[in-house]
Amino acid sequence: MAGDPAPVYQPNLGVTEVFARGTDGKLIHVYRGEDLKWSAWDAIGDWETAGAPAAIYQPSIGVTEVFARGKDGLLIHVYRNEDLSWSNWSVIGEWKLSSDPTVVYQPNTKFTEVFGRGLDGLVDHTWRKPDLSWAAWDAIGTWKLG
């Protein structure tokens, strides 16, 4: 493991999942089921990440989502399909991040919101809209982070 782990509980499956960046840069994953036994670690796709992933269970669509910063600084995203397979990685927008992403589910709006530090030091933000597309990135205020 080459970074901090990101745990999440997936109530639809009754499992605790842990995600991290492997020493080869790929997203790795392990889970513990209701039998309390841990699975073997495995890689999800071939995309190389930079830094720690962020994981969240999104109850309004019933999926576990994982976000990471690609080696090119772009926000990348993968999620578990209903058939328990993993989606292909996708890029969300064209803004580059200089930090690991953070994510929160907002139950009042049913939005998944993602935050990160942009190359200009500002806090950047995007969210999943009700039609499941992603909003354009925007900076929050003018305060720059170090």
Solvent accessible surface area in square Angstrom, and as a share of the most:
residue,aa,sasa,rsa
1,M,112,0.50
2,A,39,0.31
3,G,28,0.27
4,D,102,0.53
5,P,72,0.45
6,A,13,0.10
7,P,89,0.56
8,V,21,0.12
9,Y,123,0.47
10,Q,5,0.02
11,P,65,0.41
12,N,95,0.49
13,L,62,0.31
14,G,12,0.12
15,V,16,0.09
16,T,39,0.23
17,E,0,0.00
18,V,23,0.13
19,F,0,0.00
20,A,0,0.00
21,R,54,0.20
22,G,4,0.04
23,T,118,0.69
24,D,84,0.43
25,G,5,0.05
26,K,54,0.23
27,L,1,0.00
28,I,30,0.15
29,H,4,0.02
30,V,10,0.05
31,Y,92,0.35
32,R,86,0.31
33,G,15,0.14
34,E,146,0.65
35,D,98,0.51
36,L,127,0.63
37,K,147,0.62
38,W,122,0.43
39,S,33,0.21
40,A,86,0.67
41,W,111,0.39
42,D,73,0.38
43,A,54,0.42
44,I,7,0.04
45,G,42,0.40
46,D,110,0.57
47,W,85,0.30
48,E,68,0.31
49,T,2,0.01
50,A,23,0.18
51,G,16,0.16
52,A,20,0.16
53,P,10,0.06
54,A,11,0.09
55,A,18,0.14
56,I,23,0.12
57,Y,32,0.12
58,Q,1,0.01
59,P,69,0.44
60,S,50,0.33
61,I,63,0.32
62,G,22,0.21
63,V,15,0.09
64,T,0,0.00
65,E,0,0.00
66,V,0,0.00
67,F,0,0.00
68,A,0,0.00
69,R,49,0.18
70,G,1,0.01
71,K,140,0.59
72,D,71,0.37
73,G,9,0.08
74,L,32,0.16
75,L,0,0.00
76,I,0,0.00
77,H,7,0.03
78,V,0,0.00
79,Y,79,0.30
80,R,26,0.10
81,N,47,0.24
82,E,169,0.76
83,D,110,0.57
84,L,93,0.46
85,S,52,0.33
86,W,53,0.18
87,S,18,0.12
88,N,137,0.70
89,W,30,0.10
90,S,51,0.33
91,V,62,0.36
92,I,7,0.04
93,G,39,0.37
94,E,154,0.69
95,W,100,0.35
96,K,90,0.38
97,L,3,0.01
98,S,42,0.27
99,S,21,0.14
100,D,50,0.26
101,P,5,0.03
102,T,81,0.47
103,V,30,0.17
104,V,70,0.40
105,Y,36,0.14
106,Q,60,0.27
107,P,88,0.56
108,N,134,0.69
109,T,65,0.38
110,K,126,0.53
111,F,47,0.19
112,T,0,0.00
113,E,30,0.13
114,V,0,0.00
115,F,55,0.23
116,G,7,0.07
117,R,68,0.25
118,G,2,0.02
119,L,128,0.63
120,D,76,0.39
121,G,10,0.09
122,L,27,0.13
123,V,39,0.22
124,D,3,0.01
125,H,20,0.09
126,T,0,0.00
127,W,69,0.24
128,R,21,0.08
129,K,75,0.32
130,P,118,0.74
131,D,106,0.55
132,L,95,0.47
133,S,46,0.30
134,W,52,0.18
135,A,10,0.08
136,A,87,0.68
137,W,17,0.06
138,D,62,0.32
139,A,40,0.31
140,I,83,0.42
141,G,53,0.51
142,T,123,0.71
143,W,206,0.72
144,K,128,0.54
145,L,78,0.39
146,G,106,1.02
